[in-house]
């Protein structure tokens, strides 16, 4: 079977490229794309002309790994892949996920799969693609799937191999690639028999609470408390750089230099120094700007006095220190040498705040621009206008530049402050994480936004800086430990946000009121909420984490009841029903199927359990009974607003033990607190004891309720 070939006027057919043909035809290059193109004959093909997303790496296709006899053939089909598009009639038979053109990265991976096939065929004695047979196709995928890949990965591999046949027939002179047998017989018989857990978005574990809590605290501290000092010092750093570069060499300047350095040299005190190529040398730029001489005169001073090694000394900037850590100034002075590093850490802190407290994907944060979050009128909420990039298509074609979201993000106060800090780092209208403006040390002019690898490394460097600061300030308990699941990558913040909303409604990481607000917005699915344009955005991640938390709560409740604990509360019988009907979710990957199962589970009003450790109870959430004022479509309670007397509450013996322990601690606080605070504390402790007494008077064993 062959795909139908049309006449020479067929717009889907492309001619054989010439050696000087551009790698990417102009029709596929956006007007704002300035990335260099390549020529067909070259050994490396740049794909930058197809990439418009900020933060995306400018990838290339290297032909050195393709066997020589097949390089020309695979090059031809790859060029058609880059510049052609599949017929709509063909796509209609491929299903809802099919599209005429993929992203640059997808096309490169497809090309590399073809190269892998070419190497395998060459090793098997096949020198031309058109000589491949059904037996070759089957033998290749049998060998390819020997490592037992996931079903999803195997399906992608078969699809890419099919594309070799499909795109070959879009050339006026096709090579003659044979149709893979799974196109005639169906793919099921060619996929691996076992199906390990598929990969998908947010497959990594959430950040450990002991890690993300101090990391977020320090990120907010950096933005709110230390940011003004660092930005002021950055302005002075630039001023001194310009002075040092323009100061003339004059006798008066030389005299001033001697007056500045000679007394320090005679006294043996440290001179202003910096590190250069592993050596401690005079800080020529700082000294020249401070004294008013030229950099050459500082170098001459070093040579005259044979200062090959210098005792280290500070380079204090004349900038007041206003920021405080633990109630004390965080620096005696800001040092000229540390300012580019501090600017880097400040930008990283702002990035962490934006990633974690919005639920944005990394590429959405990379695409934010100055001015994306204007101050609202009449005290309304701050909204962030941004682009999204995942699955953005136009006429079945991938759109690398993405598109502006129909629904803006809601920005809580820490996020607004982080954006304002970033806006002071870049020009108006520029990307907030512009590579050119975030290369603080070298000032290299790079295009686009910071890449994922760079941002990941900056997070690790920021954590190392935090731990040095906690050590120097005697705050070791505020350090950031190593995460038990490995490096802290950009993709883990989004999953962690959902985890903490679902499981830590009143904890430190949840930021209490802010996260309560976010839960309300997310559950209401309002037009001004955090979610993406579809249900597969942050909503799906939150649904999965909430469902997992609810299932865990049901399992713990079953175990405690089986161990002999008694249960009380108006929703006790519903709680027992919920424990019996609670599913056991397999895996923790946010796939579309899993997200749908989670959403369906949470929609069972009155039969989903939510643990609330702050209130020492379990909520068997039913909207009509709830006193926490959930929205009309809410699938979870406002756990930060749990109220006594609610018809959804149940307690176990272990909950009352917690209440009595809390009452004892509160009494101790009241004994040292002034009135009327002491009175309020004692009233709270008494309420805890009354609640515990009520439980003991009404609690029943599970056998008595069944």
Secondary structure, 3 states (H helix, E strand, C coil): CCCCCCCCCCCCCECCCCCCCECCCHHHCCCCCCCCCCECCCCEEECHHHCCCCCCCCCEEEHHHCCHHHHHHHHHHHHHHHHCCCCHHHHCCCCCCCCCECCHHHHHHHHHHHHHHHHHHHHCCCCCHHHCCHHHHHHHHHHHHHHCCCHHHHHHHHHHHHHHHHHHCCECCCCCCCCCHHHHHCCHHHCCCCCCCCCCCCCCCCCCHHHHHHHHHHHHHHHHHHHHHHHHHHHHHHHHHHHHHHCCCCHHHHHHHHHHHHHHHHHCCCCCEEEECCEEEECHHHHHHHHCCCHHHHHHHHHHCCCCCCCCCCCECCCCCCCEECCEECCCCCEHHHHHHHHHHHHHHHHHHHHHHHCCCHHHHHCCECCCCCCCCCCCCEEECCEECCCCEECCEECCCCEECCCCEEECHHHHHHHHHHHCCCCCCCECCECCCCCCCCCCCCCCECCHHHHHHHHHHHHHHHHHHHHHCCCHHHCCCCCCCCCCCCHHHHHHHHHHHHHCCCCCCCCCHHHHHHHHHHHHCCCCCCCCCCCCCHHHHHHHHHHHHHHHHHHHHHHHHHCCCCEECCCHHHHHHHHHHCCCCCCCCCCHHHHHHHHHHHCCCCCEEEEECCCCEEEEECHHHCCCCCCCCCCCCCHHHCCCCCCCEEEEHHHHHHHHHHHHHHHHHHHCCCCCHHHHHHHHHHHHHHHHHHHHHHCECHHHHC
